Amino acid sequence: MPCLLVIALLPLLLYRLFPPGITSTPDAPEHARKELQAMGPMSRHEWITAITFAIMVTGWILAAPYKLNLTAIALAGLATLMITGVLTMDDMSKQGGTLVTFIWLAVLFGMSGQLNEMGFMGYVGERLAVGLEGLAWPVAYVALLVIYVLLHFGFVSQNAQVLALLGVFLDVGVKSGVPVALMAYALLFASSYFSVITPQGGSQNIIFVASGYLKQSELYRLGLATTGFCTLVFLVIGTPWILWVG
């Protein structure tokens, strides 16, 4: 229920906050068909790219059962495109802004990973969570969820935060009297919708950052509005729904 509400209402909210410059494109389908006809059949490079991409995705899907290295698959795909001439050094040099974004994301990811491995983020989360012990469980539940979401400002990976903090927050919530299913599902849902809170909050955000369509300030405002709306919906609607179906 809360997911369906977010799917239905979030686009309307974002439409108001970030109204598009063009609101009607009745000629778009016909224009697209003409452009596709003008492009003609797929070229050799396009076929190579499509096949390489399909093989890479298949490799990533089968990585866990066959113990394949995800980075090796990505590098093999990149090497294939460069060896076949689909990508050249000139192509890569023209995408300097995108490469810089990837480099910064890698640096932030490495720093976040090191903080997590050293136990710093877990310590911060535990200190914040322990301070809420003794409160009435509804208050502790809301506070834990909001703090858990806001702490994603310090992470560049959903997996890293889940591994570092979810168990800690779940344990404190249960000790505070929060129903186990409610606390667990609330944290798991939050681990998905908080990924847009910052431009570096999730690897998929790199697409929006690299596009250059939105400014950094707009990305932060968009991420905060989206995350805040989802948090509100899952607290107000999701809480009674989980308690009822659970």
C-alpha positions in Angstrom: 0.0 0.0 0.0 2.6 2.6 0.9 4.6 1.7 -2.3 1.5 2.2 -4.5 0.8 5.5 -2.9 4.4 6.7 -3.5 4.2 5.5 -7.1 0.9 7.4 -7.6 1.8 10.6 -5.7 5.5 11.2 -6.0 5.4 12.1 -9.7 2.8 14.8 -8.9 4.9 16.2 -6.2 8.0 16.4 -8.4 6.0 17.8 -11.2 5.1 20.8 -8.9 8.6 21.2 -7.5 10.4 20.8 -10.9 7.9 21.6 -13.6 9.1 20.6 -17.1 9.7 23.2 -19.7 7.6 21.2 -22.2 4.3 19.7 -21.1 2.9 18.4 -24.3 4.7 16.4 -27.1 1.9 15.1 -29.4 4.3 14.9 -32.4 7.0 13.0 -30.5 6.0 9.4 -31.6 5.9 10.4 -35.3 9.1 12.3 -35.0 10.8 9.4 -33.4 9.7 7.0 -36.1 11.1 9.3 -38.8 14.4 9.6 -37.0 14.6 5.8 -36.6 14.0 5.4 -40.3 16.6 8.0 -41.1 19.2 6.1 -38.9 18.7 2.9 -40.8 19.6 -0.5 -39.5 22.0 -1.0 -36.6 25.6 -0.5 -37.4 28.5 -2.9 -36.6 29.5 -0.9 -33.5 25.9 -0.8 -32.3 25.6 -4.6 -32.6 28.9 -5.1 -30.7 27.7 -2.7 -28.0 24.4 -4.5 -27.6 25.9 -8.0 -27.5 28.7 -6.9 -25.1 26.1 -5.3 -22.8 23.9 -8.4 -22.9 26.9 -10.6 -22.0 28.0 -8.3 -19.2 24.5 -8.2 -17.6 24.3 -12.0 -17.9 27.7 -12.3 -16.2 26.6 -10.0 -13.4 23.4 -12.1 -12.9 25.4 -15.3 -12.7 28.3 -13.8 -10.7 27.1 -15.1 -7.3 26.4 -18.8 -8.2 29.5 -19.1 -10.4 31.8 -16.9 -8.2 32.6 -14.4 -11.0 34.3 -11.1 -10.2 32.0 -8.2 -11.0 34.9 -5.8 -11.6 36.6 -8.3 -14.0 33.3 -8.5 -16.0 33.1 -4.7 -16.3 36.7 -4.4 -17.3 36.3 -7.2 -19.9 33.3 -5.4 -21.4 35.2 -2.1 -21.5 38.2 -3.8 -23.1 36.0 -5.5 -25.7 34.6 -2.1 -26.7 38.0 -0.5 -27.0 39.6 -3.4 -28.9 36.9 -3.5 -31.4 37.1 0.3 -31.9 33.6 1.1 -30.5 35.2 3.3 -27.9 38.4 5.2 -28.5 40.6 7.4 -26.3 39.2 10.4 -28.0 35.7 9.3 -27.0 36.7 9.0 -23.4 38.5 12.3 -23.4 35.4 14.0 -24.6 33.5 12.7 -21.5 35.8 14.4 -19.0 33.0 15.6 -16.8 31.5 12.1 -16.6 34.8 10.6 -15.8 35.5 13.1 -13.0 32.1 12.3 -11.5 32.9 8.6 -11.5 36.3 9.3 -9.9 34.8 11.4 -7.2 32.2 8.7 -6.6 34.9 6.1 -6.3 36.8 8.2 -3.8 33.7 8.8 -1.7 32.8 5.1 -1.9 36.3 4.2 -0.7 36.2 6.7 2.2 32.8 5.4 3.2 33.9 1.8 3.0 37.0 2.5 5.2 34.9 4.4 7.8 32.6 1.4 7.8 35.4 -1.1 8.1 37.0 0.8 10.9 33.7 0.8 12.8 33.2 4.5 12.8 29.8 4.6 11.1 28.6 1.7 13.2 29.8 3.5 16.4 28.0 6.7 15.4 24.8 4.8 14.7 25.1 2.8 17.9 25.7 6.0 20.0 22.7 7.7 18.5 20.5 4.6 18.8 21.5 3.8 22.4 20.5 7.4 23.4 16.9 6.6 22.5 16.6 3.6 24.8 13.9 4.0 27.5 11.6 6.0 25.3 8.0 4.9 24.5 8.2 2.5 21.5 6.3 4.8 19.0 8.7 7.6 19.7 11.7 5.4 19.5 10.4 3.9 16.3 10.0 7.3 14.6 13.3 8.6 15.9 15.3 5.5 14.8 13.8 5.6 11.3 14.4 9.3 10.8 18.0 9.1 12.1 18.6 6.0 10.0 17.5 7.8 6.9 19.5 11.0 7.7 22.7 9.0 8.3 22.7 8.2 4.6 24.2 11.6 4.1 27.5 9.9 5.3 27.3 6.9 3.0 27.7 6.4 -0.8 26.4 2.9 -0.8 23.1 1.4 0.4 24.8 -1.9 1.1 27.4 -0.3 3.3 24.8 1.4 5.5 22.7 -1.8 5.7 25.7 -3.8 6.8 26.9 -1.1 9.3 23.7 0.1 10.8 20.6 -2.0 10.1 21.3 -4.6 12.7 22.2 -2.0 15.3 19.0 0.0 14.8 16.8 -3.1 14.6 18.3 -4.4 17.9 17.7 -1.1 19.7 14.2 -0.8 18.3 13.3 -4.3 19.5 14.7 -3.6 22.9 12.6 -0.4 23.0 9.5 -2.4 22.4 8.9 -1.8 18.7 7.3 -4.8 17.0 10.0 -6.7 15.2 8.3 -6.9 11.9 7.4 -3.2 11.9 11.0 -2.1 12.7 12.6 -4.5 10.2 10.3 -3.6 7.3 10.6 0.1 8.0 14.4 -0.1 7.9 14.4 -2.3 4.8 12.1 0.1 2.9 14.1 3.1 4.0 17.3 1.3 2.7 15.8 1.7 -0.8 14.1 5.1 -0.8 16.9 7.0 0.9 19.3 6.3 -1.9 18.4 9.5 -3.7 19.0 11.8 -0.7 22.4 13.0 -2.1 23.9 12.8 -5.6 26.4 10.2 -4.3 23.8 8.3 -2.2 23.5 5.5 -4.7 25.4 4.3 -7.8 22.4 4.8 -10.0 22.4 8.5 -9.2 25.5 8.8 -11.4 23.3 8.9 -14.4 21.5 12.0 -13.3 24.8 13.7 -12.1 26.6 13.0 -15.4 23.7 14.2 -17.5 24.3 17.8 -16.5 20.6 18.4 -16.7 20.2 19.3 -13.0 22.6 21.4 -10.9 24.1 20.0 -7.7 21.8 22.2 -5.6 18.8 21.0 -7.5 19.9 17.4 -7.0 20.2 17.9 -3.3 16.7 19.6 -3.1 15.2 16.9 -5.3 16.8 14.1 -3.2 15.7 15.7 0.1 12.1 16.3 -1.1 11.8 12.7 -2.5 13.3 11.1 0.6 11.3 13.3 3.0 8.1 12.4 1.1 8.8 8.7 1.1 9.7 8.8 4.8 6.4 10.6 5.6 4.3 8.1 3.6 5.9 5.1 5.1 5.5 6.5 8.6 1.9 7.6 8.3 0.6 5.0 5.9 3.2 2.2 6.0 3.2 1.9 9.8 -0.5 1.0 10.3 -0.4 -1.1 7.1 2.5 -3.2 8.3 1.0 -3.6 11.8 -2.3 -4.7 10.1 -0.9 -7.2 7.6 1.7 -8.4 10.0 
